[in-house]
Structure formats: structure tokens, C-alpha cells
Amino acid sequence: MGRLRTILSKPVLWAAAKFSSRPNRERIFEALTKLSASIVEDPGKKGLVIPFEQQAGKFIIFSDQHKGKRNGADDFKEAEQNYLTALGYYSSNDFCFINLGDSEELWENNIWQVKNKNRATFDAEKKFLTNNQYVKIFGNHDLYWDTSLWAYWHLKNMYGEKVKVYEGVILKSLVVSRESRVNTPDSRLTTHDSELTIFLTHGHQGDAQSDGNWFSKFFVAYIWAPLQSLLRINPNTPANNAEIKTLHNHIMYEWSAAQKNLLLITGHTHQPVFASLTHLERLYKQLLIAQQEKDEAAIKAVKDEIIKRERQFTAVSLDYMNMKPSYFNTGCCCYSDGDITGIEISTGCMRLIKWSLVKGKPTRIELEQIGLEELVRHL
């Protein structure tokens, strides 16, 4: 095996450099535009269009579980308890679950290994499917669902019924915003209706290694990924490269900001983004506000948090105070400490949430919240 690695490493490293997945703005813009238009023009082929009412619609979006075979390389193993508890909570509260890709780690494992070691999670996901509340999206690490002739059989075996896997989904809602009418004796309210489009996809679109025609996807899923695993070559992807992660999120933001009345939600980078701001950018914004208000206690608390978080980020947007709140990222369900993050849509709000063990018990923690009305006003 050692000799085989020596022989194959050089050509594979050459290919890794040549076909690097470093984000390309033009390619990503083209891929996102093409996919969103395809879903709208032909719903049900590459994705669904789901209408929902502003106050009544309830969705939970998780991505990047990377379920493996329960060995030392299984990133999901530590997060399983939080994930199962979270799914139980959302199922019992009648949420629709959008599983946003890279749910199964099929670059490092075969489908049989993943199926056999993750029956509890598939059973938990099946409850949403039984209630017609499950949407499954493929990502770059589970391209198998898009390329394999056996995908249909495996999915039916896992879930007990037919499951179609899509590349994206679009949620549509008529958002009613109310604004006070100024300079009128009765201070009546004016109402404005705006159609809000929420476009969800894994986020690997435009990735040279993972997005393209059927042959390129087949090559990555069945030849390229197994070679990387065999040779223990760390792929240069957003999930494990901080610089690329930041660049990728920024390009996703740029595309979303150029659209009208549209929010983009992705996964892929494993880095939560809420209303176009990373956690560090939000802290810097809070610091400026605290300094303007001369709130010394808040200034100290935020500065302490910034010191702890700065090492997780390679850059801060120069325009973070004025960014359009059009881009969101779920984070992932495979953090090393067992935490999982996701995005909720319910009661007319978007929320970034975390499930974490608190005194040994999986606990839902709300990190950020913004109303759909407020989002529409700033789009």
C-alpha cells in the first residue's frame, strides 16, 4: 500500500492543483443563476417550489452531517445525540426538514457502511418523510444520490419508500410589512405586500471538482474522491480551508445581493453566516454600537469574545456594516465538540440555532433572529 501511495501521489497531487476547487466568481454566478431559473421554470426536475404563509410556515434546515462508519474519521459520531434530539423536536412540532446536502460522507465510505451504521438517524429522518415534510438535497460529498443508478434502490431501502433527491429548493411567501404613516392625525398604518423568494442549495455550485456534467460528477464520486481517501490527500475545499471558506461565502453573498427580493441559504463551508454576517463580523458590529453608546460593560464583553473568535476567521468584509442581509449559511452538523447548527424559519422569523450539550442534555440555543418583514425591507 505504501508503494502504491508513492506511485500515485504525484499525478493525483498534480490533478489536485490543476482542478483545484478554489471558488471562481463567474462560474459560481452562472451555476446559481442557471439552477434557480431551472427550478422556477420546471419545478420537480432539479428542485421543488414550495409556497408558505409568512406566519404559519415552519422549516428546519440542516446540512453537512457527513455521516460515516463510526470509526475515528467519522465527523458525525460526536454530533449524533444532538442531531437525533433536534430531529425529534422538529418532527413533533410539525416542521418541514430540508436536508441541504453532504448528509452522507460518500467520499470516504461506501454506501453500505454508511447505511449499516446510521440506522437511527435514517429512522429519525423518515418521520418527516412519512408526514410529507422531508426534502433531501445532494452535495458534493454525496453526489452518489445524483449519479448512481442504484441510488433509487438504496434510498427506498433506507427510508421504506421512494425518495427523490434534488439539487435545490425554492420557498416562496407573500410577506406583508406594516409601516407607520407619518404626519397623519390618526397615525394609520400602511401595508406593503412583497413576494419573498428563499433559494436553498448545498453551495458547491461552480466548484470545479464537484459541479458540472454527468461525467465530471461521476469521476469525482467514483474515482477522484476514493483516490484522495486512499492517498490521504486533504482536498482543498471550503470546509477545511479557512481562506477558501471566507472567499466562497463572500461570492455567495455577492450573487444573492444582486438578486431582487431573494435570500440564499447554503451549507458546504461549515461556517454559519446569518443575514450575510459571520459571527466575527457581527461581533465587530456590536462593538461599534457599544462604543457609540459608551456601554463599557458591553464593550469589554464583546472585546473578550472577539479575542476568542478571531483565530477562526481569516478575513472580515470591509463593508460589514452595510451588507444586504441576503445570504445565510447553516454551518454544519459535524463540529468536533458535538454541536450542530442550522437555520429555522417559523412564526415569520429566520433564526440561526445551535443544539449543544448543556449539563449532558441536548439543548436548543437561539443564536440570532430576524423577522421576514425586516429582511424584505432591506432587500
PEDA-V317163 format. One record per residue. N is the residue number from 1. RES is the residue in one letter. SS is DSSP state (a for helix, b for strand, c for the rest). BURIAL is 1 if it has 24 or more other C-alpha atoms within 12 Angstrom, else 0. D_CENTER is the distance of its C-alpha to the mean C-alpha in Angstrom with 2 decimals. Layout:
# PEDA-V317163
N | RES | SS | BURIAL | D_CENTER
N | RES | SS | BURIAL | D_CENTER
This chain:
# PEDA-V317163
1 | M | c | 0 | 36.40
2 | G | a | 0 | 36.91
3 | R | a | 0 | 38.99
4 | L | a | 0 | 36.47
5 | R | a | 0 | 33.74
6 | T | a | 0 | 36.24
7 | I | a | 0 | 37.04
8 | L | a | 0 | 33.53
9 | S | a | 0 | 31.79
10 | K | a | 0 | 33.38
11 | P | a | 0 | 32.45
12 | V | a | 1 | 28.88
13 | L | a | 1 | 28.46
14 | W | a | 0 | 30.03
15 | A | a | 0 | 27.57
16 | A | a | 1 | 24.63
17 | A | a | 0 | 26.08
18 | K | a | 0 | 26.92
19 | F | c | 0 | 23.65
20 | S | c | 0 | 21.42
21 | S | c | 1 | 17.78
22 | R | c | 1 | 18.27
23 | P | c | 1 | 16.42
24 | N | c | 1 | 18.89
25 | R | a | 1 | 18.72
26 | E | a | 0 | 20.96
27 | R | a | 1 | 19.34
28 | I | a | 1 | 15.78
29 | F | a | 1 | 17.41
30 | E | a | 0 | 19.42
31 | A | a | 1 | 16.76
32 | L | a | 1 | 14.51
33 | T | a | 1 | 17.81
34 | K | a | 0 | 19.13
35 | L | a | 1 | 16.29
36 | S | a | 1 | 16.10
37 | A | a | 0 | 19.91
38 | S | a | 1 | 20.21
39 | I | a | 1 | 18.30
40 | V | a | 1 | 20.54
41 | E | a | 0 | 23.66
42 | D | c | 0 | 23.39
43 | P | c | 0 | 21.22
44 | G | c | 0 | 20.85
45 | K | c | 0 | 21.03
46 | K | c | 1 | 17.67
47 | G | b | 1 | 15.94
48 | L | b | 1 | 17.01
49 | V | b | 1 | 18.04
50 | I | b | 1 | 18.04
51 | P | b | 0 | 20.26
52 | F | c | 1 | 20.13
53 | E | c | 0 | 22.47
54 | Q | c | 1 | 21.56
55 | Q | c | 0 | 22.78
56 | A | c | 0 | 22.58
57 | G | c | 1 | 19.12
58 | K | c | 1 | 16.96
59 | F | b | 1 | 13.36
60 | I | b | 1 | 11.07
61 | I | b | 1 | 7.37
62 | F | b | 1 | 6.50
63 | S | c | 1 | 5.01
64 | D | c | 1 | 7.15
65 | Q | c | 1 | 10.36
66 | H | c | 1 | 12.53
67 | K | b | 1 | 15.46
68 | G | c | 1 | 18.65
69 | K | c | 1 | 22.38
70 | R | c | 1 | 22.97
71 | N | c | 0 | 24.62
72 | G | c | 0 | 24.36
73 | A | c | 0 | 21.51
74 | D | c | 1 | 19.30
75 | D | c | 1 | 16.36
76 | F | c | 1 | 15.53
77 | K | a | 1 | 19.15
78 | E | a | 1 | 19.21
79 | A | a | 1 | 16.24
80 | E | a | 1 | 17.66
81 | Q | a | 1 | 19.84
82 | N | a | 1 | 17.27
83 | Y | a | 1 | 15.02
84 | L | a | 1 | 18.15
85 | T | a | 1 | 19.40
86 | A | a | 1 | 16.27
87 | L | a | 1 | 16.37
88 | G | a | 1 | 20.08
89 | Y | a | 1 | 19.71
90 | Y | a | 1 | 17.41
91 | S | a | 1 | 19.56
92 | S | a | 0 | 22.73
93 | N | c | 0 | 21.59
94 | D | c | 1 | 20.88
95 | F | c | 1 | 17.17
96 | C | b | 1 | 15.48
97 | F | b | 1 | 12.68
98 | I | b | 1 | 9.89
99 | N | b | 1 | 8.75
100 | L | c | 1 | 5.90
101 | G | c | 1 | 7.67
102 | D | c | 1 | 9.44
103 | S | c | 1 | 10.73
104 | E | b | 1 | 14.12
105 | E | c | 1 | 15.30
106 | L | c | 1 | 17.73
107 | W | c | 1 | 18.53
108 | E | c | 1 | 20.43
109 | N | c | 1 | 21.59
110 | N | c | 1 | 23.17
111 | I | a | 1 | 22.17
112 | W | a | 0 | 25.26
113 | Q | a | 0 | 24.44
114 | V | a | 1 | 20.93
115 | K | a | 1 | 22.45
116 | N | a | 0 | 25.36
117 | K | a | 1 | 23.63
118 | N | c | 1 | 20.87
119 | R | a | 1 | 22.96
120 | A | a | 0 | 22.27
121 | T | a | 1 | 18.51
122 | F | a | 1 | 19.24
123 | D | a | 0 | 21.88
124 | A | a | 1 | 19.62
125 | E | a | 1 | 17.14
126 | K | a | 1 | 20.33
127 | K | a | 1 | 21.39
128 | F | a | 1 | 18.79
129 | L | a | 1 | 19.95
130 | T | a | 0 | 23.54
131 | N | c | 0 | 22.99
132 | N | c | 0 | 21.38
133 | Q | c | 1 | 18.14
134 | Y | b | 1 | 15.74
135 | V | b | 1 | 13.55
136 | K | b | 1 | 12.40
137 | I | b | 1 | 10.45
138 | F | c | 1 | 11.31
139 | G | c | 1 | 9.85
140 | N | c | 1 | 12.31
141 | H | c | 1 | 13.29
142 | D | c | 1 | 14.10
143 | L | c | 1 | 15.71
144 | Y | a | 1 | 18.57
145 | W | a | 1 | 17.56
146 | D | a | 1 | 18.18
147 | T | a | 1 | 21.20
148 | S | c | 0 | 23.28
149 | L | c | 0 | 26.22
150 | W | c | 0 | 25.91
151 | A | a | 0 | 22.35
152 | Y | a | 0 | 23.89
153 | W | a | 0 | 26.30
154 | H | a | 1 | 23.95
155 | L | a | 1 | 21.56
156 | K | a | 0 | 24.66
157 | N | a | 0 | 25.99
158 | M | a | 1 | 22.89
159 | Y | a | 1 | 22.51
160 | G | c | 0 | 26.09
161 | E | c | 0 | 25.49
162 | K | c | 0 | 24.15
163 | V | c | 1 | 20.38
164 | K | c | 1 | 19.16
165 | V | b | 1 | 15.88
166 | Y | b | 1 | 14.50
167 | E | c | 1 | 12.71
168 | G | b | 1 | 11.35
169 | V | b | 1 | 12.45
170 | I | b | 1 | 14.07
171 | L | b | 1 | 15.02
172 | K | b | 1 | 18.32
173 | S | b | 1 | 20.32
174 | L | b | 1 | 23.58
175 | V | b | 1 | 23.20
176 | V | b | 1 | 26.65
177 | S | b | 1 | 27.16
178 | R | b | 0 | 30.49
179 | E | b | 0 | 32.31
180 | S | b | 0 | 35.77
181 | R | c | 0 | 38.53
182 | V | c | 0 | 40.36
183 | N | c | 0 | 44.14
184 | T | c | 0 | 45.02
185 | P | c | 0 | 47.36
186 | D | c | 0 | 45.34
187 | S | c | 0 | 41.93
188 | R | c | 0 | 40.44
189 | L | b | 0 | 36.74
190 | T | b | 0 | 35.44
191 | T | b | 0 | 32.50
192 | H | b | 0 | 30.16
193 | D | b | 0 | 28.01
194 | S | b | 1 | 24.98
195 | E | b | 1 | 22.75
196 | L | b | 1 | 19.09
197 | T | b | 1 | 16.63
198 | I | b | 1 | 12.89
199 | F | b | 1 | 11.34
200 | L | b | 1 | 8.11
201 | T | b | 1 | 7.48
202 | H | c | 1 | 5.88
203 | G | c | 1 | 7.24
204 | H | c | 1 | 10.25
205 | Q | c | 1 | 12.61
206 | G | c | 1 | 15.67
207 | D | c | 1 | 15.38
208 | A | c | 1 | 19.04
209 | Q | c | 1 | 18.58
210 | S | c | 1 | 16.11
211 | D | c | 1 | 16.55
212 | G | c | 1 | 19.95
213 | N | c | 0 | 22.69
214 | W | a | 0 | 23.28
215 | F | a | 0 | 25.34
216 | S | a | 0 | 22.93
217 | K | a | 1 | 20.17
218 | F | a | 1 | 22.96
219 | F | a | 1 | 24.15
220 | V | a | 1 | 20.89
221 | A | a | 1 | 20.35
222 | Y | a | 1 | 24.02
223 | I | a | 0 | 25.69
224 | W | a | 1 | 23.59
225 | A | a | 1 | 21.16
226 | P | a | 1 | 24.11
227 | L | a | 1 | 26.19
228 | Q | a | 1 | 23.72
229 | S | a | 1 | 23.62
230 | L | a | 0 | 27.41
231 | L | c | 1 | 28.15
232 | R | c | 0 | 25.68
233 | I | c | 1 | 24.36
234 | N | c | 1 | 21.22
235 | P | c | 1 | 19.15
236 | N | c | 1 | 18.49
237 | T | c | 1 | 14.69
238 | P | a | 1 | 12.24
239 | A | a | 1 | 11.27
240 | N | a | 0 | 14.99
241 | N | c | 1 | 16.49
242 | A | a | 0 | 16.27
243 | E | a | 1 | 17.98
244 | I | a | 1 | 15.85
245 | K | a | 1 | 12.63
246 | T | a | 1 | 14.30
247 | L | a | 1 | 15.65
248 | H | a | 1 | 12.55
249 | N | a | 1 | 10.84
250 | H | a | 1 | 14.31
251 | I | a | 1 | 14.74
252 | M | a | 1 | 11.64
253 | Y | a | 1 | 13.24
254 | E | a | 1 | 16.59
255 | W | a | 1 | 15.79
256 | S | a | 1 | 14.43
257 | A | a | 1 | 17.43
258 | A | c | 0 | 19.80
259 | Q | c | 1 | 19.03
260 | K | c | 0 | 20.99
261 | N | c | 1 | 19.71
262 | L | b | 1 | 16.14
263 | L | b | 1 | 12.77
264 | L | b | 1 | 9.74
265 | I | b | 1 | 6.18
266 | T | b | 1 | 3.68
267 | G | c | 1 | 2.10
268 | H | c | 1 | 5.88
269 | T | c | 1 | 7.66
270 | H | c | 1 | 7.39
271 | Q | c | 1 | 8.55
272 | P | c | 1 | 7.93
273 | V | b | 1 | 9.14
274 | F | b | 1 | 10.99
275 | A | c | 1 | 13.30
276 | S | c | 1 | 13.02
277 | L | b | 1 | 14.30
278 | T | c | 1 | 13.40
279 | H | a | 1 | 15.27
280 | L | a | 1 | 18.22
281 | E | a | 1 | 18.59
282 | R | a | 1 | 18.66
283 | L | a | 1 | 21.31
284 | Y | a | 1 | 23.37
285 | K | a | 1 | 23.34
286 | Q | a | 1 | 24.52
287 | L | a | 1 | 27.16
288 | L | a | 0 | 28.59
289 | I | a | 0 | 28.90
290 | A | a | 0 | 30.57
291 | Q | a | 0 | 32.91
292 | Q | a | 0 | 33.89
293 | E | c | 0 | 34.70
294 | K | c | 0 | 36.48
295 | D | c | 0 | 34.76
296 | E | a | 0 | 35.71
297 | A | a | 0 | 34.07
298 | A | a | 0 | 30.67
299 | I | a | 0 | 31.19
300 | K | a | 0 | 31.91
301 | A | a | 0 | 29.01
302 | V | a | 1 | 26.45
303 | K | a | 0 | 28.19
304 | D | a | 0 | 28.11
305 | E | a | 0 | 24.37
306 | I | a | 0 | 23.92
307 | I | a | 0 | 26.10
308 | K | a | 0 | 23.95
309 | R | a | 0 | 20.63
310 | E | a | 0 | 21.93
311 | R | a | 0 | 21.92
312 | Q | a | 1 | 18.12
313 | F | c | 1 | 17.84
314 | T | c | 0 | 19.86
315 | A | c | 1 | 20.08
316 | V | c | 1 | 20.05
317 | S | c | 1 | 20.04
318 | L | c | 0 | 23.67
319 | D | c | 0 | 22.91
320 | Y | c | 1 | 20.60
321 | M | c | 0 | 23.16
322 | N | c | 0 | 23.00
323 | M | c | 1 | 19.53
324 | K | c | 1 | 18.62
325 | P | c | 1 | 15.92
326 | S | c | 1 | 13.99
327 | Y | b | 1 | 10.59
328 | F | b | 1 | 7.76
329 | N | b | 1 | 4.75
330 | T | c | 1 | 3.90
331 | G | c | 1 | 5.74
332 | C | c | 1 | 6.86
333 | C | c | 1 | 9.77
334 | C | c | 1 | 12.24
335 | Y | c | 1 | 13.67
336 | S | c | 0 | 17.34
337 | D | c | 0 | 18.70
338 | G | c | 1 | 17.16
339 | D | c | 1 | 14.95
340 | I | b | 1 | 11.59
341 | T | b | 1 | 9.30
342 | G | b | 1 | 7.52
343 | I | b | 1 | 8.35
344 | E | b | 1 | 11.68
345 | I | b | 1 | 13.70
346 | S | b | 1 | 17.37
347 | T | c | 0 | 20.87
348 | G | c | 1 | 20.05
349 | C | b | 1 | 17.52
350 | M | b | 1 | 13.89
351 | R | b | 1 | 13.32
352 | L | b | 1 | 11.21
353 | I | b | 1 | 12.53
354 | K | b | 1 | 13.34
355 | W | b | 1 | 15.38
356 | S | b | 1 | 18.01
357 | L | b | 0 | 21.49
358 | V | b | 0 | 24.12
359 | K | c | 0 | 27.61
360 | G | c | 0 | 26.33
361 | K | b | 0 | 24.69
362 | P | b | 1 | 20.98
363 | T | b | 1 | 20.48
364 | R | b | 1 | 18.03
365 | I | b | 0 | 17.83
366 | E | b | 0 | 16.86
367 | L | b | 1 | 15.82
368 | E | b | 1 | 15.63
369 | Q | b | 0 | 16.73
370 | I | b | 1 | 17.69
371 | G | b | 1 | 19.50
372 | L | a | 1 | 18.73
373 | E | a | 1 | 22.32
374 | E | a | 1 | 21.82
375 | L | a | 1 | 18.77
376 | V | a | 1 | 20.92
377 | R | a | 1 | 23.81
378 | H | a | 1 | 22.03
379 | L | c | 1 | 20.46
